[in-house]
Amino acid sequence: MPRALSLHTEVSGDGDFPVILLHGLFGSASNLMSVARVLAADFKVVRMDLRNHGKSPHSDYMDIPSMAADVLATMDQLKIAKAHFLGHSLGGKVAMQVAVTHAERVDHLIVADIAPVRYGRGHDEIITALLGMDLRALRSREQAGELLQKAVPELAVRQFLLKNIARDGKDAWMWRMNLPVIAECYDNLRDAPNSESFDGPTLFIRGGLSKYIRDENRVPMQRQFPQMHMHTIDGAGHWLHAEYPQIFNSMVKDFLAADKAEV
């Protein structure tokens, strides 16, 4: 495994006990701002950019164990011995990996719309479209959106992806994320977390219209996370925290408030 990286973090909140928020593939710490604001009244909220994403360092390799090691190393640097975890999609896999391999570092675990299974190649078209964009010839963010429209017809998803481009000097554009390595290591990111179990309080929240957590996943999930609960947000897709923020945030806050950790 490559050496652990020190991740970029954004810290807010008035509480003493920390909650670590981990975003999904192609995302950044800003994706979970809505729930961060809600939790900030009671907790110390730490949003992390995963390796090769956002403002965190780039590496020529990534997989679920190495990304979990980054999180643990960053916790050590922040002197966080134990925390609640909330992870969406890829961030949920990383959070589960931390929980099953270092249970002593995790109090409550919340996983948003991802199961501990290996997934198919559902992002190939997006990755191909992103790699095919010539940023040197790009004139505007609007033009980038037009170039992505065929591969990514959903406006909200295009806008989410285009948060990854930024000005490089006066006239050129660049990717904030390490797109070539994400594409090269995509098979690793489809993997399931390790198969050990985590016996702490666990909440899975899934979108009613999403296919990421299926009914047939429930039994193996309960074996691996014996204290798990499952909530479904009807009408929501994979980006449930952005589509139904009030419902999602309420589920998260209620779960953490039901059995507050001893600090």
N, C-alpha and C positions, 0 to 999 in steps of 0.2 A: 504494500500500500504506500502511495506517496505521502510525503510529510503533510501534516495538518496545517491548514491555513488559518490566519487570523481574519475573521469575517468582518465586513462593515456592519455596524449596528446603529440603530436609532433607538434611543432610550427616552421614555416618558413615564409619567404617572407619579402618584403621591404615596403609593403603598410601599411596604417593605418586601413582601414576598413577590418574586419575579414570575412573569408569564412570558415565555419565549414564543414568538410567532414566526412561522416559516412559510414562505410563499411557494407557488408552483412553478412548473417549467415555463421558461421565457418571462418570468415575472421578476418582481423586486419587492423590497420591504414596503414600498408605498401601497401595494395591492391590499394590504390588510389594515389600512388606516382607520376604517370605520369601526371595526371591532376594537382596535387599539384605543380609540377615544373612549369607548364605553368602559373598557377595563381599567383605564388610567385612574379612575376615581378610587379604586380599591387596591391596585397592584402596581408594581414596577414593571412596565411593559417594555420588552426588548424585542425589537424587530430586526431580523438578520437577513442580509443578502446572501444567498447560497453561493458557493464558489462558481465562477464563470458567469455570474449574474450581477446586475446592478453595479454597485460601487465596490464589490468585493474583488480580491485578487483573482487573476486568471491562472489557470493551470492547464497542462497538456493532457490531463487525465481526470476523469470523474466517474464515480459509481456511488451507490448508496452508502456503503461503509465509509468511504473516504469523506463523503459529505457529512455524515454523522460525526466523524472524528473532528472535522472542522468546528462543528457546533460545540462539542465537548471542550476543545481547546479554547474556543472563544469564551465559554462559560468560565473556564479556569482563569483566563486573563481578567474577566470581570468580577472574579471572586464570588461566583454563583455556585454554591454547592448543590442546590436542588431547585427545581422550578416546575411550574405547570408548563405543558407544551400544547400548542395549537398549530397544526400544519395542514395546509390545503394541497391536495394533489401530490406532486412530487415532494413538497414540504411535509405532507403527511407521511409519506414513506420514510423520509429522513427522521421524523419524530418517532415513528414506530421502531426504527432501527436503534435509536438511542434508548428507547424504553426497554426493548428486549435484550439489549447487550449491556446496558448500564442502568438497571432499574433503580439503583440507589440515587440517581440524579433526577428522576422524574416522579413528581407527585401525582397530578392528574394529567391524563392524556386525552386530547381532543383531535380527532382526525376528520377532515372535511372532504367528503366525496372521493375517497380512494380506499381500496381494499389491500390487504397484505398478500397480493397475488402478482404473478408475472402477466403483463398485458401484451396485446398485439401491437403492431406498428401503426398506431392510429395517427401519428403526426408526420408521416412521410411527405404528404403533399405540402404541408405547411413548411417543413424544413427545406424541401426542394425549391419552393417559391422564394423563401427568404435568401437562400444561397444564390438564387438566380438574379437577385436584384443587384444592379451595378450602381453602388452608392456614389462612385466617382461622377457618374452622369446624372445623378439625381438633382433635380432643381428645387423640389419642395416636399414637405411631408404629405401634401395632398396628392402629388404625383405618386409617391410611394404607396399610398392607399389605393390608387387606381391600378397600380401594377399587381397588387395583391388580391384584387377583387375577385378574380376568377377562382383562385385557389382557396380564398377565405371569403365567402360571400357574406358572412355575418359582420355587420358594421362594428359591433361592440368588440368582437374578437380582433378585427383589423386594428382598431384603435388601441387595444391592449398590446398587440405585438409591436406597433409603431412607437410605443413608449421607449423601445430599445434603441432607436436611432437618435443621434445627437450631432450637433455641429462639431466638426474637427477643424478648428481654425475658422476662417471667415466664410469660405465658400463650399467646403467639402462636408460630407456626412460620414459618420462612423457608427458601428454597432457598439453599444455599451456592453452587451453580453458577448461571451466568447463563442460566437455562432459556429465556427468550424469544429471546435472541440465538442460542443454539445451535439452536433450532427454525427461526429465520429464515434462518440461514446453513447449514442442514443440507446443501443441495445442494453448497455449496463443500467440505464435509467428505467428500463421497462421491468427490471428484476423485482422480485418480492424482497422485503426485508428478511433478515435471518429468521429461522423458524422457532427460536426459543420463545417462551411465553413471558408475558408481563401481567402481574397479578394486581396491579393498581387500578384505581377507578378510570374507566375508559369510556369515552363517548364518540360514536361514529354518527356524523350528520351527512345524509345523502340527499341529492336532488331527486324529486319524484320523476323527472323527465330524463335524468342521467342514467347511463348504463355502466357507470364505473363501479358501483356496488350493487351486485345482483342478489336476489333472494338466496340463490344457492351458495353464496359466499358466507352466509350467516353462521352455519355450523362450524366450519373451520375457523372462522374469526372468533367464535366463542371459545374454542379450544385454546387458541393462542392468547386471547384476552378474556379470561373467565369472568371478570367484573364489568364486561362491556354492556353498554346500552346503545340502542339504535334509534335515532330520530330521522324522520323524512320530512322534507319541506315540499309539499305538493306544488306542482307547477314550476319548480326550479330545475335548472340544468346544472352543468358542472360548476359554473361560477356562482354558486348559490349564495355565497357571502356578499356578492355584489348585486345580485338580482333581488334578493329579499333580505336586506341588511337588518331590518328591525327584528324579524323572526329569528334569523341566524344569531344575531348578537344577544338576544334574549335567551336562547337555548344555551349559549356559551356561558353567559353570566349566571344563569340559574344553576347550571351544573357545577360551576366552581363555588358558588355560594352554599350549595346543599351540604357540603362537607369541607369546610375551610381547613386548609393545612395549618398545622401547628408550626409557628415560626420560632 
